[in-house]
Amino acid sequence: MKFLITGGAGFIGSHLIERLLADGHDIVCIDNFNDYYDPKIKRRNLSTIEPDKAFRLIDGDILDEPLLDAIFCENKFDAIVHLAARAGVRPSVEQPKLYQEVNIRGTMNLLDLAKEHGIKKFVMASSSSVYGNNKKVPFSELDFVDNPISPYAATKKACELIGYTYHALYDMSVSCLRFFTVYGPRQRPDMAIHKFTVQIDQDRPIYIYGDGSAKRDFTFITDIIDGIVASIERCDGYNVYNLGESRVVELMYLVQLIEQGLGKRAKIIKTDPQPGDVAITYADISKAKSELDYSPSVAIERGIEKFIEWYKNNK
């Protein structure tokens, strides 16, 4: 099969491309290498992938409609996996219009071209942030999610709705994947696990927003990739899936695991909670288990070991 992967130079995208190439597929990747974090990191993510003859990288933007049109005219794609987005809850509070433009208009550009070119499989990254401060846990795909507390979350929910509209109007199969705090080798440097690891290793203080009782459903990258691949293979109709580990980990326990892995103590500074942050994320993965045979297997203790091993080899 031939896939268009958007945002393929990022953390999740580069792992997905490696997997799909290993499975014998052809990949066209578009990424704009924006400055949300150092573009050199994203270039490095693709360093072992680029020589593969089944891979083509296009340095471009999903807001560039003439470029997208040319890509679709030159290639016959079997499916689109749309991972490109402006990421991050906290920055979205400061730049809401940018997030609306990239995340919503960029997604519509791709859906429109998929419709025009008869591409029937469209898999897109959503986020656990759509659940907001939902009091009911674990979070189910059937839960009410019309109260997002960040512009980022609002754009992700909007993209799910737009995806349903294209499914209903044009008989396109659309799967929206709500990722729960993905981590592992090559994780973005702004994410807590990566950031805390660097700061503790360098004897710098780490900042804990709130009292440290926040809980997250941390999900290891290989489990997420298994879920994405299964969702591509079984993309049929319109579906929303939670992809998480279905286990909550308190922030202070996470810090302890990193301390153990590095053999160093953290210097902790507690400060006020940040706008847009939620108290807990916790995935009900029964639908993904039933329909995708999704079965996450890497517990947080082993996942942190794997991440720190990668960090020590690459810092």
Residue pairs with C-beta under 8 A, 6 or more apart in sequence:
1 25
1 26
1 78
1 79
2 25
2 26
2 27
2 28
2 75
2 76
2 77
2 78
3 20
3 25
3 26
3 27
3 28
3 77
3 78
3 79
3 80
3 81
3 232
4 28
4 29
4 30
4 71
4 75
4 77
4 79
4 80
4 81
5 13
5 16
5 17
5 20
5 27
5 28
5 29
5 30
5 81
5 83
6 13
6 29
6 30
6 31
6 62
6 80
6 81
6 82
6 83
6 84
6 106
6 110
7 13
7 30
7 31
7 82
7 83
7 84
7 85
7 125
8 14
8 16
8 17
8 27
8 29
8 30
8 31
8 46
8 57
8 83
9 29
9 31
9 33
9 42
9 43
9 45
9 46
9 57
10 31
10 42
10 45
10 83
10 84
10 188
11 45
11 182
11 184
11 186
11 187
11 188
11 221
12 83
12 125
12 179
12 182
12 221
12 224
12 225
12 228
13 29
13 31
13 45
13 83
13 84
14 42
14 45
14 46
14 49
14 186
15 184
15 186
15 221
15 222
15 224
15 225
16 81
16 83
16 225
16 228
16 229
17 27
17 29
17 46
17 49
17 55
18 48
18 49
19 225
19 229
20 27
20 229
21 27
21 49
21 52
21 54
21 55
23 229
24 54
25 54
26 54
26 55
27 54
27 55
27 56
28 56
28 58
28 71
28 75
28 77
29 46
29 55
29 56
29 57
29 58
30 58
30 60
30 61
30 62
30 68
30 71
30 84
31 42
31 57
31 58
31 59
31 60
31 84
32 59
32 60
32 61
32 62
32 84
33 39
33 42
33 43
33 59
34 86
36 86
36 87
36 88
36 91
36 190
37 188
37 189
37 190
38 189
41 189
45 186
46 57
49 55
50 57
58 67
58 71
60 67
60 68
60 71
61 67
61 106
62 68
62 84
62 102
62 106
62 107
62 109
62 110
63 101
63 102
63 105
63 106
63 109
65 109
68 109
68 110
68 113
69 113
72 113
72 116
72 117
76 117
77 117
77 119
78 119
78 121
79 119
79 121
79 122
79 123
79 232
79 235
80 110
80 114
80 119
80 121
80 122
80 123
81 123
81 124
81 228
81 232
82 107
82 110
82 122
82 123
82 124
82 125
83 124
83 125
84 102
84 106
85 102
85 103
85 106
85 125
85 155
85 156
86 92
86 95
86 98
86 99
86 102
86 103
86 152
86 155
87 152
87 188
88 152
88 190
89 129
89 150
89 152
89 153
89 276
89 277
90 150
90 274
90 275
90 276
90 277
91 152
92 99
92 150
92 151
92 152
92 153
92 155
92 276
93 150
93 151
93 275
93 276
96 151
99 151
99 152
99 155
100 151
100 155
103 152
103 155
103 156
103 158
103 159
104 155
104 158
104 159
104 162
107 124
107 159
107 162
107 163
108 162
110 122
111 122
111 162
111 163
111 166
111 172
113 119
114 122
114 166
114 172
115 166
115 170
115 172
119 172
120 171
120 172
120 173
121 172
121 173
121 232
121 235
122 163
122 166
122 172
122 173
122 174
122 175
122 235
123 174
123 175
123 177
123 228
123 231
123 232
123 235
124 159
124 160
124 163
124 174
124 175
124 176
124 177
125 177
125 179
126 156
126 157
126 159
126 160
126 176
126 177
126 178
126 179
126 240
127 152
127 153
127 156
127 178
127 179
128 139
128 178
128 179
128 180
128 181
128 217
128 242
128 244
128 281
128 283
129 148
129 150
129 152
129 153
129 156
129 278
130 145
130 148
130 153
130 156
130 157
130 160
130 178
131 139
131 143
131 145
131 178
131 278
131 281
132 145
132 147
132 148
132 149
132 153
132 278
133 147
133 149
133 278
133 279
134 143
134 144
134 145
136 143
137 248
137 280
137 282
138 217
138 246
138 282
138 283
138 284
139 242
139 281
139 282
139 283
139 284
140 242
140 284
140 286
140 287
141 178
141 240
141 241
141 242
141 284
141 287
145 157
146 157
148 154
148 156
148 157
149 276
149 278
150 275
150 276
152 276
153 276
159 176
160 176
160 240
163 174
163 176
163 238
164 174
164 238
166 172
166 174
167 173
167 174
167 237
167 238
168 238
173 235
173 236
173 237
173 238
174 235
174 238
174 239
175 231
175 232
175 235
175 238
175 239
175 240
175 241
176 239
176 240
176 241
177 227
177 228
177 231
177 241
177 243
178 240
178 241
178 242
178 243
178 244
178 283
179 219
179 224
179 243
179 244
180 216
180 217
180 218
180 219
180 242
180 243
180 244
180 245
180 281
180 283
181 191
181 216
181 217
181 218
181 219
181 244
181 281
182 219
182 220
182 221
182 224
183 191
183 193
183 194
183 218
183 219
183 220
183 221
183 303
183 307
184 220
184 221
184 222
184 303
184 306
184 307
184 310
185 221
185 306
185 307
185 310
185 314
186 221
186 310
187 193
187 194
187 221
187 307
188 194
189 195
189 198
192 251
192 254
193 218
193 254
193 258
193 304
193 307
194 307
194 311
195 206
196 206
196 254
196 255
196 258
196 266
197 258
197 261
197 262
197 307
197 308
197 311
198 204
198 311
198 315
199 205
199 206
199 266
200 206
200 255
200 258
200 259
200 262
200 264
200 265
200 266
200 267
201 262
201 264
201 311
201 315
203 264
203 267
204 267
205 267
205 268
205 269
206 255
206 266
206 267
206 268
206 269
207 269
207 270
207 271
208 251
208 252
208 255
208 268
208 269
208 270
208 271
209 270
209 271
209 272
209 273
209 274
209 277
210 270
210 272
210 273
210 277
211 270
212 250
212 251
212 252
212 255
212 268
212 270
213 250
213 251
213 252
213 279
214 250
214 251
214 277
214 278
214 279
214 280
215 248
215 249
215 250
215 251
215 279
215 280
215 281
215 282
216 248
216 249
216 251
216 254
216 280
216 281
217 244
217 245
217 246
217 247
217 248
217 249
217 281
217 282
217 283
218 245
218 249
218 254
218 300
218 303
219 243
219 244
219 245
219 283
219 296
220 245
220 296
220 298
220 302
220 303
220 306
222 298
223 243
223 245
223 294
223 296
223 297
223 298
224 243
226 294
226 295
226 296
227 241
227 243
227 288
227 292
227 294
227 296
228 243
230 292
230 293
230 294
231 239
231 241
231 292
234 291
234 292
239 291
241 287
241 288
241 291
241 292
241 294
242 283
242 284
242 285
242 287
242 288
243 283
243 285
243 288
243 294
244 281
244 282
244 283
244 285
244 296
245 283
245 296
245 298
245 299
245 300
246 282
246 283
246 284
246 285
246 296
247 299
247 300
248 280
248 281
248 282
249 300
254 300
254 304
255 266
255 268
257 300
257 301
257 304
258 266
258 304
258 308
259 265
259 266
261 304
261 305
261 307
261 308
262 308
285 294
285 296
288 294
289 295
298 306
